[in-house]
Amino acid sequence: EVELVQSGGGLVQAGGSLKLTCAGSGFTFHDYAIGWFRQAPGKEREGVLCISNSDGIIEFADSVKGRFTISRDNAKTTTYLTMINLQIEDTGVYYCAAAPGSCYEAYGFWGQGTQVTVSS
């Protein structure tokens, strides 16, 4: 059974930091790109960052440039989203997802989502 299990998230003040974790199982993790997406209240889901199977990084959202980083540990079949200097507009439900190889392929597996709330 394919699973992406997310952890991390929570409530943080503006300017604070959080680290989200996405642990994959049931598929050949190192062959997949892992993307992070988010959905703010009342808005459509948007892509944030992605790391491909060859460790290429795609920044989907300009707003996170210089503040969010993505990394992966294939030995642990885990991907991380490290977020610093969080802003109120970063609030939302964050999802990780897996796509075969490239960050531009279809994301067939999704994590359960985790809430990130940034307060003033």
C-alpha positions as CSV (number, residue, x, y, z in Angstrom):
1,E,0.0,0.0,0.0
2,V,1.3,3.4,-1.0
3,E,1.5,5.9,1.8
4,L,2.8,9.5,2.3
5,V,2.6,10.3,5.9
6,Q,3.1,13.9,7.0
7,S,4.2,15.3,10.3
8,G,5.1,18.6,11.6
9,G,3.1,21.8,11.2
10,G,1.1,23.6,13.9
11,L,0.8,27.2,15.2
12,V,3.7,29.6,15.0
13,Q,4.1,33.3,15.3
14,A,5.1,35.4,12.3
15,G,8.8,35.3,11.8
16,G,9.0,31.8,13.2
17,S,10.0,28.5,11.7
18,L,8.6,25.1,11.1
19,K,9.7,21.9,9.5
20,L,7.3,19.5,7.7
21,T,8.1,15.9,7.1
22,C,6.7,13.6,4.5
23,A,7.6,9.9,4.8
24,G,6.8,7.6,1.9
25,S,6.3,3.9,1.7
26,G,5.0,1.3,-0.7
27,F,6.7,2.7,-3.8
28,T,10.2,3.2,-5.1
29,F,10.7,6.5,-3.3
30,H,14.0,7.4,-5.0
31,D,12.4,7.2,-8.5
32,Y,9.8,9.9,-7.6
33,A,9.7,13.6,-7.4
34,I,8.2,14.9,-4.2
35,G,6.3,18.2,-4.3
36,W,4.9,20.3,-1.5
37,F,1.6,22.1,-2.1
38,R,-0.6,24.3,0.1
39,Q,-4.1,25.5,0.2
40,A,-5.0,28.7,2.1
41,P,-8.5,29.3,3.3
42,G,-10.8,30.2,0.4
43,K,-8.1,29.8,-2.1
44,E,-7.1,27.1,-4.6
45,R,-4.2,24.8,-3.9
46,E,-0.9,26.0,-5.1
47,G,2.5,24.4,-5.6
48,V,5.3,25.5,-3.3
49,L,8.4,23.5,-3.9
50,C,9.4,20.2,-5.5
51,I,12.5,18.0,-5.5
52,S,12.9,15.6,-8.4
53,N,14.3,12.1,-8.4
54,S,17.6,13.6,-9.4
55,D,17.5,16.3,-6.7
56,G,16.6,19.1,-9.0
57,I,14.5,21.7,-7.2
58,I,11.6,23.6,-8.6
59,E,10.2,26.6,-6.9
60,F,6.5,26.9,-7.8
61,A,5.8,29.8,-5.6
62,D,7.9,33.0,-5.8
63,S,6.6,34.1,-2.4
64,V,8.6,31.4,-0.6
65,K,11.9,32.2,-2.3
66,G,14.7,32.5,0.3
67,R,12.4,31.3,3.1
68,F,11.5,27.7,2.3
69,T,13.8,24.9,1.4
70,I,13.1,21.3,0.3
71,S,15.3,18.3,0.8
72,R,15.1,14.5,0.7
73,D,16.7,11.6,2.3
74,N,16.2,8.6,0.1
75,A,17.6,6.2,2.7
76,K,14.8,7.3,5.0
77,T,12.3,7.7,2.2
78,T,11.5,11.1,3.6
79,T,11.2,14.6,2.3
80,Y,11.4,17.7,4.3
81,L,10.1,21.2,3.9
82,T,11.9,23.7,6.1
83,M,10.2,27.0,6.5
84,I,11.7,30.1,8.1
85,N,10.5,33.6,8.5
86,L,6.9,32.4,8.2
87,Q,4.3,35.0,7.3
88,I,0.6,35.1,8.0
89,E,0.0,34.5,4.3
90,D,1.8,31.1,4.6
91,T,-1.2,29.8,6.6
92,G,-2.9,26.9,5.1
93,V,-3.0,23.1,4.8
94,Y,0.2,21.7,3.4
95,Y,0.3,18.6,1.4
96,C,3.2,16.5,0.0
97,A,2.7,14.5,-3.1
98,A,4.7,12.1,-5.3
99,A,5.1,12.1,-9.1
100,P,7.2,9.7,-11.2
101,G,10.6,11.3,-11.8
102,S,9.9,14.9,-12.8
103,C,8.2,17.6,-10.8
104,Y,6.1,18.3,-13.9
105,E,4.5,14.9,-14.0
106,A,1.1,14.0,-12.5
107,Y,1.1,13.7,-8.8
108,G,-0.6,10.3,-8.1
109,F,0.1,9.9,-4.4
110,W,-0.8,12.5,-1.7
111,G,-0.2,12.9,1.9
112,Q,-3.0,13.5,4.4
113,G,-2.2,17.2,4.8
114,T,-1.0,19.2,7.8
115,Q,-2.2,22.5,9.1
116,V,0.2,25.4,9.3
117,T,-1.1,28.5,11.1
118,V,0.9,31.7,11.3
119,S,-0.3,34.3,13.8
120,S,0.7,37.9,14.2
